[in-house]
Amino acid sequence: MVRSLLRVIVVLGLAGPLLIAGIIATGPEDEGKAVFLKRCKMCHGADGKGNPAIARMLKVEFKALDSDYVQAKSDAEFKKTITKGTGKMAAVRGATDPEIVSVIAYIRSLAKKE
Ligand code: HEC
């Protein structure tokens, strides 16, 4: 009895941190990256600094997504930009709420890596 209880504790002790590590490894940032590559990269570039060809076409200068200017915006403003568009950026169609949450986490992570 005591033995099997100990075993359960040992297994949980080992599995717990692994589980947590797993959750961290596939956190919202990773999901957000996938969303970004699918829905944003064509205009903002893989690094978020802007696709020069699109910039020329739309006659805009992309602000780097990791810049202080963009990072100063709130999550709510990001969400509005994505769902409603801003300036020459059209609303991104078809992005689900969880996708928007995770892509915002990804944009925040771009600035942290500097
Ligand atoms: C069709 C091209 C296009 C796509 C796709 C696109 N954007 Fe943009 N985005 C733009 C342009 C152009 C601007 C600059 C708008 C301006 O200042 O006129 C911009 C600006 C932004 C800004 C800065 C907003 C501001 O107020 O300065 C953020 C944040 C942003 N985009 C996030 C995203 C995210 C996240 C996605 C994907 C879910 C995305 N964009 C997809 C073209 C695009």
Backbone and ligand atoms as CSV (ligand in chain L), in Angstrom:
chain,resi,resn,atom,element,x,y,z
A,1,MET,N,N,0.846,-1.220,0.000
A,1,MET,CA,C,0.000,0.000,0.000
A,1,MET,C,C,0.865,1.247,0.000
A,2,VAL,N,N,1.734,1.309,1.014
A,2,VAL,CA,C,2.630,2.476,1.097
A,2,VAL,C,C,3.525,2.513,-0.132
A,3,ARG,N,N,3.910,1.304,-0.552
A,3,ARG,CA,C,4.798,1.201,-1.705
A,3,ARG,C,C,4.155,1.755,-2.979
A,4,SER,N,N,2.909,1.321,-3.216
A,4,SER,CA,C,2.266,1.774,-4.456
A,4,SER,C,C,1.983,3.279,-4.390
A,5,LEU,N,N,1.734,3.750,-3.195
A,5,LEU,CA,C,1.525,5.191,-3.035
A,5,LEU,C,C,2.815,5.935,-3.379
A,6,LEU,N,N,3.918,5.382,-2.879
A,6,LEU,CA,C,5.218,5.993,-3.176
A,6,LEU,C,C,5.466,6.027,-4.682
A,7,ARG,N,N,5.080,4.899,-5.310
A,7,ARG,CA,C,5.315,4.804,-6.754
A,7,ARG,C,C,4.538,5.901,-7.488
A,8,VAL,N,N,3.292,6.096,-7.044
A,8,VAL,CA,C,2.463,7.132,-7.677
A,8,VAL,C,C,3.127,8.494,-7.519
A,9,ILE,N,N,3.644,8.734,-6.322
A,9,ILE,CA,C,4.276,10.024,-6.062
A,9,ILE,C,C,5.515,10.199,-6.944
A,10,VAL,N,N,6.296,9.112,-7.060
A,10,VAL,CA,C,7.507,9.192,-7.887
A,10,VAL,C,C,7.126,9.460,-9.346
A,11,VAL,N,N,6.108,8.741,-9.828
A,11,VAL,CA,C,5.699,8.917,-11.233
A,11,VAL,C,C,5.212,10.342,-11.462
A,12,LEU,N,N,4.391,10.838,-10.554
A,12,LEU,CA,C,3.886,12.215,-10.703
A,12,LEU,C,C,5.035,13.212,-10.650
A,13,GLY,N,N,5.973,12.945,-9.773
A,13,GLY,CA,C,7.124,13.840,-9.626
A,13,GLY,C,C,7.925,13.929,-10.904
A,14,LEU,N,N,8.010,12.801,-11.601
A,14,LEU,CA,C,8.759,12.794,-12.865
A,14,LEU,C,C,7.928,13.382,-13.995
A,15,ALA,N,N,6.646,12.999,-14.027
A,15,ALA,CA,C,5.798,13.391,-15.155
A,15,ALA,C,C,5.423,14.873,-15.079
A,16,GLY,N,N,5.251,15.374,-13.874
A,16,GLY,CA,C,4.808,16.760,-13.704
A,16,GLY,C,C,5.674,17.755,-14.457
A,17,PRO,N,N,6.964,17.786,-14.129
A,17,PRO,CA,C,7.845,18.750,-14.809
A,17,PRO,C,C,7.892,18.529,-16.313
A,18,LEU,N,N,7.840,17.249,-16.737
A,18,LEU,CA,C,7.848,16.974,-18.179
A,18,LEU,C,C,6.617,17.569,-18.843
A,19,LEU,N,N,5.487,17.397,-18.165
A,19,LEU,CA,C,4.225,17.915,-18.687
A,19,LEU,C,C,4.294,19.429,-18.817
A,20,ILE,N,N,4.820,20.049,-17.760
A,20,ILE,CA,C,4.926,21.511,-17.769
A,20,ILE,C,C,5.886,21.954,-18.868
A,21,ALA,N,N,7.017,21.244,-19.000
A,21,ALA,CA,C,7.982,21.583,-20.047
A,21,ALA,C,C,7.321,21.462,-21.418
A,22,GLY,N,N,6.494,20.425,-21.577
A,22,GLY,CA,C,5.802,20.216,-22.847
A,22,GLY,C,C,4.865,21.361,-23.161
A,23,ILE,N,N,4.163,21.819,-22.142
A,23,ILE,CA,C,3.222,22.925,-22.349
A,23,ILE,C,C,3.987,24.192,-22.721
A,24,ILE,N,N,5.119,24.409,-22.061
A,24,ILE,CA,C,5.915,25.608,-22.366
A,24,ILE,C,C,6.473,25.507,-23.786
A,25,ALA,N,N,6.950,24.297,-24.156
A,25,ALA,CA,C,7.575,24.122,-25.468
A,25,ALA,C,C,6.585,24.379,-26.600
A,26,THR,N,N,5.306,24.058,-26.393
A,26,THR,CA,C,4.322,24.345,-27.433
A,26,THR,C,C,3.346,25.376,-26.894
A,27,GLY,N,N,3.881,26.464,-26.406
A,27,GLY,CA,C,3.070,27.538,-25.843
A,27,GLY,C,C,2.431,28.364,-26.937
A,28,PRO,N,N,1.705,29.395,-26.532
A,28,PRO,CA,C,1.000,30.232,-27.503
A,28,PRO,C,C,1.931,30.866,-28.532
A,29,GLU,N,N,3.200,31.088,-28.153
A,29,GLU,CA,C,4.121,31.715,-29.104
A,29,GLU,C,C,4.346,30.838,-30.325
A,30,ASP,N,N,4.475,29.510,-30.090
A,30,ASP,CA,C,4.718,28.598,-31.214
A,30,ASP,C,C,3.498,28.516,-32.115
A,31,GLU,N,N,2.331,28.432,-31.482
A,31,GLU,CA,C,1.104,28.433,-32.268
A,31,GLU,C,C,1.019,29.743,-33.039
A,32,GLY,N,N,1.371,30.819,-32.345
A,32,GLY,CA,C,1.313,32.144,-32.949
A,32,GLY,C,C,2.237,32.256,-34.133
A,33,LYS,N,N,3.387,31.593,-34.037
A,33,LYS,CA,C,4.323,31.640,-35.155
A,33,LYS,C,C,3.711,30.992,-36.389
A,34,ALA,N,N,3.034,29.855,-36.172
A,34,ALA,CA,C,2.390,29.157,-37.289
A,34,ALA,C,C,1.324,30.055,-37.915
A,35,VAL,N,N,0.558,30.739,-37.059
A,35,VAL,CA,C,-0.475,31.653,-37.564
A,35,VAL,C,C,0.182,32.789,-38.344
A,36,PHE,N,N,1.265,33.301,-37.778
A,36,PHE,CA,C,1.972,34.424,-38.416
A,36,PHE,C,C,2.467,34.025,-39.804
A,37,LEU,N,N,3.091,32.832,-39.880
A,37,LEU,CA,C,3.640,32.384,-41.160
A,37,LEU,C,C,2.527,32.211,-42.184
A,38,LYS,N,N,1.363,31.787,-41.715
A,38,LYS,CA,C,0.251,31.526,-42.611
A,38,LYS,C,C,-0.474,32.819,-43.026
A,39,ARG,N,N,-0.659,33.739,-42.075
A,39,ARG,CA,C,-1.563,34.862,-42.350
A,39,ARG,C,C,-0.901,36.238,-42.429
A,40,CYS,N,N,0.325,36.367,-41.953
A,40,CYS,CA,C,0.926,37.692,-41.854
A,40,CYS,C,C,2.234,37.816,-42.620
A,41,LYS,N,N,2.953,36.705,-42.762
A,41,LYS,CA,C,4.307,36.739,-43.318
A,41,LYS,C,C,4.349,37.343,-44.719
A,42,MET,N,N,3.345,37.060,-45.542
A,42,MET,CA,C,3.402,37.543,-46.923
A,42,MET,C,C,3.546,39.052,-46.980
A,43,CYS,N,N,3.034,39.761,-46.011
A,43,CYS,CA,C,3.189,41.216,-45.990
A,43,CYS,C,C,4.277,41.662,-45.007
A,44,HIS,N,N,4.287,41.061,-43.830
A,44,HIS,CA,C,5.197,41.554,-42.787
A,44,HIS,C,C,6.569,40.897,-42.827
A,45,GLY,N,N,6.771,39.892,-43.684
A,45,GLY,CA,C,8.057,39.210,-43.737
A,45,GLY,C,C,8.199,38.245,-42.570
A,46,ALA,N,N,9.049,37.221,-42.751
A,46,ALA,CA,C,9.206,36.195,-41.716
A,46,ALA,C,C,9.699,36.801,-40.412
A,47,ASP,N,N,10.489,37.865,-40.509
A,47,ASP,CA,C,11.060,38.472,-39.291
A,47,ASP,C,C,10.204,39.627,-38.779
A,48,GLY,N,N,9.082,39.907,-39.445
A,48,GLY,CA,C,8.191,40.978,-38.988
A,48,GLY,C,C,8.661,42.380,-39.365
A,49,LYS,N,N,9.689,42.456,-40.214
A,49,LYS,CA,C,10.214,43.783,-40.551
A,49,LYS,C,C,9.613,44.317,-41.851
A,50,GLY,N,N,8.789,43.523,-42.497
A,50,GLY,CA,C,8.100,43.999,-43.694
A,50,GLY,C,C,8.665,43.374,-44.957
A,51,ASN,N,N,7.764,43.024,-45.877
A,51,ASN,CA,C,8.152,42.466,-47.175
A,51,ASN,C,C,8.328,43.644,-48.134
A,52,PRO,N,N,9.569,43.903,-48.620
A,52,PRO,CA,C,9.836,45.090,-49.437
A,52,PRO,C,C,8.966,45.152,-50.694
A,53,ALA,N,N,8.676,43.994,-51.300
A,53,ALA,CA,C,7.875,43.997,-52.530
A,53,ALA,C,C,6.465,44.503,-52.238
A,54,ILE,N,N,5.900,44.059,-51.111
A,54,ILE,CA,C,4.546,44.503,-50.735
A,54,ILE,C,C,4.583,45.979,-50.347
A,55,ALA,N,N,5.647,46.379,-49.679
A,55,ALA,CA,C,5.779,47.785,-49.276
A,55,ALA,C,C,5.746,48.686,-50.508
A,56,ARG,N,N,6.455,48.271,-51.555
A,56,ARG,CA,C,6.470,49.061,-52.802
A,56,ARG,C,C,5.095,49.069,-53.436
A,57,MET,N,N,4.473,47.903,-53.451
A,57,MET,CA,C,3.172,47.784,-54.094
A,57,MET,C,C,2.127,48.651,-53.396
A,58,LEU,N,N,2.120,48.610,-52.060
A,58,LEU,CA,C,1.107,49.364,-51.306
A,58,LEU,C,C,1.556,50.797,-51.037
A,59,LYS,N,N,2.809,51.086,-51.409
A,59,LYS,CA,C,3.404,52.395,-51.110
A,59,LYS,C,C,3.309,52.714,-49.616
A,60,VAL,N,N,3.742,51.780,-48.812
A,60,VAL,CA,C,3.797,51.999,-47.359
A,60,VAL,C,C,5.196,51.660,-46.872
A,61,GLU,N,N,5.517,52.155,-45.719
A,61,GLU,CA,C,6.722,51.710,-45.047
A,61,GLU,C,C,6.269,50.893,-43.861
A,62,PHE,N,N,6.642,49.636,-43.855
A,62,PHE,CA,C,6.273,48.800,-42.719
A,62,PHE,C,C,7.063,49.216,-41.497
A,63,LYS,N,N,6.371,49.313,-40.393
A,63,LYS,CA,C,7.089,49.490,-39.140
A,63,LYS,C,C,7.410,48.089,-38.637
A,64,ALA,N,N,8.665,47.873,-38.247
A,64,ALA,CA,C,9.042,46.540,-37.762
A,64,ALA,C,C,8.145,46.182,-36.578
A,65,LEU,N,N,7.645,44.951,-36.584
A,65,LEU,CA,C,6.721,44.559,-35.520
A,65,LEU,C,C,7.422,44.490,-34.154
A,66,ASP,N,N,8.758,44.362,-34.180
A,66,ASP,CA,C,9.476,44.338,-32.886
A,66,ASP,C,C,9.918,45.742,-32.462
A,67,SER,N,N,9.534,46.772,-33.234
A,67,SER,CA,C,9.953,48.138,-32.893
A,67,SER,C,C,9.194,48.653,-31.669
A,68,ASP,N,N,9.776,49.631,-31.004
A,68,ASP,CA,C,9.113,50.232,-29.840
A,68,ASP,C,C,7.757,50.809,-30.240
A,69,TYR,N,N,7.716,51.379,-31.450
A,69,TYR,CA,C,6.471,52.002,-31.913
A,69,TYR,C,C,5.321,50.990,-31.915
A,70,VAL,N,N,5.569,49.829,-32.501
A,70,VAL,CA,C,4.509,48.816,-32.583
A,70,VAL,C,C,4.280,48.161,-31.221
A,71,GLN,N,N,5.379,47.890,-30.514
A,71,GLN,CA,C,5.241,47.197,-29.226
A,71,GLN,C,C,4.537,48.064,-28.180
A,72,ALA,N,N,4.539,49.376,-28.391
A,72,ALA,CA,C,3.871,50.264,-27.437
A,72,ALA,C,C,2.353,50.102,-27.488
A,73,LYS,N,N,1.875,49.496,-28.568
A,73,LYS,CA,C,0.422,49.302,-28.687
A,73,LYS,C,C,-0.054,48.178,-27.764
A,74,SER,N,N,-1.299,48.295,-27.371
A,74,SER,CA,C,-1.860,47.291,-26.459
A,74,SER,C,C,-2.325,46.065,-27.251
A,75,ASP,N,N,-2.546,44.975,-26.558
A,75,ASP,CA,C,-3.077,43.771,-27.196
A,75,ASP,C,C,-4.410,44.068,-27.874
A,76,ALA,N,N,-5.213,44.917,-27.218
A,76,ALA,CA,C,-6.524,45.262,-27.782
A,76,ALA,C,C,-6.349,45.989,-29.119
A,77,GLU,N,N,-5.333,46.852,-29.200
A,77,GLU,CA,C,-5.085,47.554,-30.466
A,77,GLU,C,C,-4.604,46.586,-31.552
A,78,PHE,N,N,-3.755,45.640,-31.140
A,78,PHE,CA,C,-3.307,44.619,-32.106
A,78,PHE,C,C,-4.510,43.871,-32.653
A,79,LYS,N,N,-5.386,43.487,-31.728
A,79,LYS,CA,C,-6.553,42.699,-32.122
A,79,LYS,C,C,-7.394,43.485,-33.122
A,80,LYS,N,N,-7.562,44.767,-32.845
A,80,LYS,CA,C,-8.363,45.616,-33.717
A,80,LYS,C,C,-7.681,45.734,-35.094
A,81,THR,N,N,-6.352,45.902,-35.078
A,81,THR,CA,C,-5.603,45.978,-36.334
A,81,THR,C,C,-5.841,44.722,-37.160
A,82,ILE,N,N,-5.803,43.570,-36.498
A,82,ILE,CA,C,-5.946,42.303,-37.210
A,82,ILE,C,C,-7.381,42.113,-37.714
A,83,THR,N,N,-8.358,42.436,-36.882
A,83,THR,CA,C,-9.743,42.138,-37.268
A,83,THR,C,C,-10.377,43.240,-38.118
A,84,LYS,N,N,-9.875,44.487,-37.948
A,84,LYS,CA,C,-10.498,45.596,-38.686
A,84,LYS,C,C,-9.565,46.219,-39.721
A,85,GLY,N,N,-8.244,45.922,-39.591
A,85,GLY,CA,C,-7.287,46.556,-40.478
A,85,GLY,C,C,-6.914,47.930,-39.965
A,86,THR,N,N,-5.885,48.509,-40.561
A,86,THR,CA,C,-5.465,49.865,-40.197
A,86,THR,C,C,-4.733,50.457,-41.376
A,87,GLY,N,N,-4.967,51.733,-41.674
A,87,GLY,CA,C,-4.298,52.347,-42.820
A,87,GLY,C,C,-4.447,51.455,-44.042
A,88,LYS,N,N,-3.308,51.052,-44.601
A,88,LYS,CA,C,-3.356,50.235,-45.821
A,88,LYS,C,C,-3.391,48.746,-45.527
A,89,MET,N,N,-3.412,48.385,-44.265
A,89,MET,CA,C,-3.551,46.955,-43.937
A,89,MET,C,C,-5.027,46.603,-43.868
A,90,ALA,N,N,-5.445,45.702,-44.745
A,90,ALA,CA,C,-6.832,45.254,-44.732
A,90,ALA,C,C,-7.035,44.304,-43.557
A,91,ALA,N,N,-8.261,44.161,-43.124
A,91,ALA,CA,C,-8.567,43.188,-42.072
A,91,ALA,C,C,-8.109,41.813,-42.524
A,92,VAL,N,N,-7.562,41.056,-41.583
A,92,VAL,CA,C,-7.155,39.685,-41.897
A,92,VAL,C,C,-8.385,38.799,-41.774
A,93,ARG,N,N,-8.775,38.193,-42.876
A,93,ARG,CA,C,-10.004,37.398,-42.885
A,93,ARG,C,C,-9.745,35.977,-42.397
A,94,GLY,N,N,-10.701,35.446,-41.664
A,94,GLY,CA,C,-10.657,34.028,-41.329
A,94,GLY,C,C,-9.838,33.663,-40.111
A,95,ALA,N,N,-9.202,34.660,-39.468
A,95,ALA,CA,C,-8.424,34.334,-38.266
A,95,ALA,C,C,-9.391,34.121,-37.102
A,96,THR,N,N,-9.241,33.008,-36.379
A,96,THR,CA,C,-10.117,32.732,-35.245
A,96,THR,C,C,-9.600,33.477,-34.017
A,97,ASP,N,N,-10.443,33.594,-33.013
A,97,ASP,CA,C,-10.042,34.274,-31.776
A,97,ASP,C,C,-8.777,33.678,-31.163
A,98,PRO,N,N,-8.734,32.328,-30.987
A,98,PRO,CA,C,-7.497,31.750,-30.428
A,98,PRO,C,C,-6.271,32.026,-31.296
A,99,GLU,N,N,-6.462,32.074,-32.606
A,99,GLU,CA,C,-5.337,32.388,-33.499
A,99,GLU,C,C,-4.855,33.811,-33.258
A,100,ILE,N,N,-5.791,34.712,-33.051
A,100,ILE,CA,C,-5.429,36.113,-32.825
A,100,ILE,C,C,-4.664,36.245,-31.510
A,101,VAL,N,N,-5.154,35.560,-30.472
A,101,VAL,CA,C,-4.469,35.603,-29.171
A,101,VAL,C,C,-3.037,35.086,-29.311
A,102,SER,N,N,-2.878,33.968,-30.022
A,102,SER,CA,C,-1.537,33.381,-30.105
A,102,SER,C,C,-0.625,34.194,-31.019
A,103,VAL,N,N,-1.176,34.789,-32.061
A,103,VAL,CA,C,-0.305,35.572,-32.952
A,103,VAL,C,C,0.166,36.848,-32.235
A,104,ILE,N,N,-0.683,37.380,-31.351
A,104,ILE,CA,C,-0.268,38.553,-30.565
A,104,ILE,C,C,0.873,38.146,-29.626
A,105,ALA,N,N,0.751,36.966,-29.010
A,105,ALA,CA,C,1.839,36.470,-28.141
A,105,ALA,C,C,3.124,36.336,-28.950
A,106,TYR,N,N,2.991,35.913,-30.202
A,106,TYR,CA,C,4.179,35.757,-31.044
A,106,TYR,C,C,4.818,37.117,-31.347
A,107,ILE,N,N,3.992,38.110,-31.644
A,107,ILE,CA,C,4.530,39.451,-31.929
A,107,ILE,C,C,5.272,39.990,-30.700
A,108,ARG,N,N,4.713,39.760,-29.528
A,108,ARG,CA,C,5.406,40.179,-28.294
A,108,ARG,C,C,6.742,39.456,-28.167
A,109,SER,N,N,6.772,38.181,-28.556
A,109,SER,CA,C,8.005,37.402,-28.389
A,109,SER,C,C,9.098,37.896,-29.334
A,110,LEU,N,N,8.716,38.500,-30.462
A,110,LEU,CA,C,9.714,39.033,-31.391
A,110,LEU,C,C,10.565,40.092,-30.703
A,111,ALA,N,N,9.916,40.919,-29.905
A,111,ALA,CA,C,10.630,42.017,-29.242
A,111,ALA,C,C,11.528,41.483,-28.129
A,112,LYS,N,N,11.097,40.403,-27.484
A,112,LYS,CA,C,11.881,39.868,-26.362
A,112,LYS,C,C,13.187,39.252,-26.826
A,113,LYS,N,N,13.247,38.823,-28.097
A,113,LYS,CA,C,14.436,38.114,-28.568
A,113,LYS,C,C,15.572,39.063,-28.920
A,114,GLU,N,N,15.292,40.347,-29.001
A,114,GLU,CA,C,16.337,41.308,-29.403
A,114,GLU,C,C,17.496,41.286,-28.435
L,1,HEC,C1,C,-2.031,42.244,-47.120
L,1,HEC,C2,C,-0.863,42.614,-46.341
L,1,HEC,C3,C,-0.916,42.438,-44.832
L,1,HEC,C4,C,-1.232,41.304,-44.119
L,1,HEC,C5,C,-1.645,39.942,-44.657
L,1,HEC,C6,C,-1.070,41.659,-42.724
L,1,HEC,N1,N,-0.676,42.961,-42.595
L,1,HEC,FE1,FE,-0.302,43.943,-40.844
L,1,HEC,N2,N,0.083,45.661,-41.888
L,1,HEC,C7,C,0.070,45.772,-43.265
L,1,HEC,C8,C,0.389,47.129,-43.616
L,1,HEC,C9,C,0.487,47.662,-45.061
L,1,HEC,C10,C,0.587,47.828,-42.419
L,1,HEC,C11,C,0.933,49.293,-42.258
L,1,HEC,C12,C,-0.361,50.020,-42.176
L,1,HEC,C13,C,-0.187,51.486,-42.262
L,1,HEC,O1,O,0.515,52.066,-41.438
L,1,HEC,O2,O,-0.774,52.051,-43.190
L,1,HEC,C14,C,0.394,46.880,-41.350
L,1,HEC,C15,C,0.496,47.173,-39.997
L,1,HEC,C16,C,0.412,46.256,-38.974
L,1,HEC,C17,C,0.630,46.553,-37.592
L,1,HEC,C18,C,1.004,47.905,-37.025
L,1,HEC,C19,C,-0.261,48.637,-36.791
L,1,HEC,C20,C,-0.083,50.089,-36.544
L,1,HEC,O3,O,-1.010,50.630,-35.940
L,1,HEC,O4,O,0.929,50.691,-36.928
L,1,HEC,C21,C,0.460,45.392,-36.910
L,1,HEC,C22,C,0.580,45.176,-35.401
L,1,HEC,C23,C,0.133,44.373,-37.880
L,1,HEC,N3,N,0.111,44.930,-39.130
L,1,HEC,C24,C,-0.107,43.062,-37.570
L,1,HEC,C25,C,-0.465,42.088,-38.495
L,1,HEC,C26,C,-0.743,40.710,-38.152
L,1,HEC,C27,C,-0.634,40.127,-36.757
L,1,HEC,C28,C,-1.090,40.076,-39.306
L,1,HEC,C29,C,-1.504,38.631,-39.479
L,1,HEC,C30,C,-2.544,38.129,-38.621
L,1,HEC,C31,C,-1.008,41.050,-40.363
L,1,HEC,N4,N,-0.631,42.254,-39.838
L,1,HEC,C32,C,-1.276,40.776,-41.696
L,1,HEC,C33,C,-0.195,44.768,-44.184
L,1,HEC,C34,C,-0.575,43.470,-43.861
